[in-house]
């Protein structure tokens, strides 16, 4: 690590000295995925993100199963402050920090921040330049009292219906609304910071799971508006392209193959010697082939089944045709493209083990936004942050002794430190 990240050619290069959000401080009161995603994006772009945790730590530190990857994925490049905000002295710490903070981020149930005195009206009086971002299940309205989860809004927002086969609504295989909701929160923050440069004042930004999900299915809503016909679930959809499917091939392997234009159809037929299909007038155009899918796809399945997935991949690659292996997430650690282009970086987990983690899917000035700090151990930066807020050693010792804050000695938790 050592503060370096590969550029898009894979060569090691220094991290840019002036990241886009360098000098911006974020106070993050979040947990699970949505809020932490927003903070991670801002942190990766250079902001100082202070993750406020209860003395027992963010619950995602202890999740098992599908939640075991939440904390290490969405909390890199952050500092951990462990504090009991149920005490007046704990709340005073947060107010001191908020007075000198650019962004306050939260994703708790409605009313929690107000009870603590950390809602936008309260904090904006203390700091008029504050940008305050809330991550909720629903934007204000009839549903805002409901408890939302990614799966809840996928079911009520049409995404599960579109993903599963007829009669079997199925959630997407990752936390799409949590992650994208956090991303839109970060976009809103950056817009508000830009506007603050003009007005001198902050504002409240809101992002929500349900509305994010509706944005995801907007294309299917508009398909109905344009055609008058309901969009069919993806497994039974009428595709816009004739060849656009997963094929089972030799030795039971699977591969996704696509032929999405008339030019690609000609190349495909030539590459595999399918002169009969190329000459068939029923298959002259893409729309003709879409209408012929009922007999064309079974015929192609028989022909593709004679080839291995590797040989099909090579032929499609050589001819510039779209294709993809059916890959499991754990296989991506060894993906040659990700490793060659700096898409993965080394990271140390809070238990000391090392692994790799994906970076943000963008490059700026030819470089990926890399790792500056590993996911923090609970309270790892408490003393540092208290000193920066004006507390002296005796006051810090008193706060620790009285159980107002928690600390963990730093021991190699920072990348490039």
Residue, then its C-alpha position, 0 to 999 in steps of 0.5 A: x500500500x504505502x500511499x500508492x495506487x496503480x494507475x490504469x496501466x497497472x504501474x505504481x504511481x503516487x496518490x494525487x496530492x490534492x484529492x477532489x474533496x481534500x480539506x472537507x470534513x464529514x461527520x458520519x452517523x451511519x450504519x449498515x450499507x446506505x449511509x456508509x456507502x455515501x461516506x466511503x465515496x466522499x472518503x475515497x475522494x479525499x474527505x476526512x470522514x469521522x465515523x461516529x460509533x457507539x461504545x460497542x461499535x457499529x453492528x455491522x462489525x459483528x454481522x455474519x453470513x451475507x452481512x460479513x462483508x459490509x463493514x470492510x467494504x464500506x468503511x475504508x479511508x475513515x476514522x473511528x470515534x467511539x462515543x456514548x451519545x446518550x450522555x451530555x458529555x458525549x453529545x458535547x463532543x459531537x456538537x464541538x465537531x459539528x461546529x467545524x464540520x462541512x458535512x453531517x451524514x446520518x441514516x437513522x430512523x426519523x426522530x433519532x437525530x432530533x432527540x439527540x439534538x443532531x437534526x438539521x435545524x439544530x446543527x445548522x444554527x450552530x454551523x450555517x455552512x453545514x451540508x446535512x445528508x439524510x439516508x432514509x427508506x422513503x422521502x417525506x410523504x405517506x410512506x415515510x413512517x415505514x421501516x424499509x430495507x433493500x428487499x422491502x423496496x425491491x418488492x414494492x418498487x417493481x425490481x423484484x418482479x422484474x428480476x424473477x421469473x413469472x410468479x416468483x419475485x426475486x431480489x437482486x443479488x446485491x444491495x443495489x438500493x442501499x449502495x446506489x442510495x448512498x451514491x446519490x446521497x454523495x452526489x447530493x452532498x457534492x452538489x450542495x458543497x458546490x452551491x455553498x461556494x456560491x451562497x455561503x450556506x449549507x443545506x439539507x440533502x435527502x436520499x431514499x431507498x424507495x425513490x432510488x428503486x423507482x429510478x432503477x425501474x423507470x425504464x420499465x415504467x416508460x416502456x409501458x408508457x411508450x408501448x402500452x404493454x407491461x414490461x415482462x420479468x427479465x426471464x420471460x422478457x421480449x428482448x430487443x435483441x435476438x441473441x442475448x442469453x445464457x447458453x449451456x455448452x460443452x461439459x455443462x458449462x455456461x456462457x453469456x453470448x450476444x449478437x445485437x446488430x445486423x453487422x454482428x450477426x454477419x460476423x457471427x455467422x461467418x465466424x462459426x460457418x453458419x452460411x445457412x442462417x446467414x442466407x435465411x430470409x427469415x433472419x435478415x434483420x435484428x427485428x426479424x430474428x427477434x420474431x424468430x426467437x422461438x425457433x432460432x434460439x433452440x437451434x443456436x443452443x444445439x449448435x453452441x452446445x458442441x463448443x466449450x466455453x473457452x473456445x466460444x470465448x476465444x472466437x467471440x473475443x477475436x471477432x469483437x462480439x459481446x460475451x461473458x463467463x458466468x463468474x462467481x464473486x470470489x473468482x474476481x479476486x484473480x481477475x486479470x483485468x482488475x489486477x492489471x488496471x488497479x481495480x483491486x487494492x490491498x487492504x488490512x481487515x480489523x482482525x489483522x488479516x490482509x486481502x484485496x478490495x475493489x475500488x470505486x469504478x472510476x479513474x480521475x486524471x488517469x488514476x484510481x482513487x486508492x486506499x489511504x486508511x484501512x477500515x478502522x478498529x473501533x475507537x482507533x482515532x478517538x484520542x486524535x479527534x478529541x485533541x483536534x477538538x480542543x480536549x487536553x490529555x486530562x479531559x480525554x483521560x476523564x472521558x475514557x475513565x467515565x465510559x463516555x468514549x472508547x479508544x483502541x491504540x493505533x497499531x498499523x491500522x493506517x495504509x501509508x501511515 
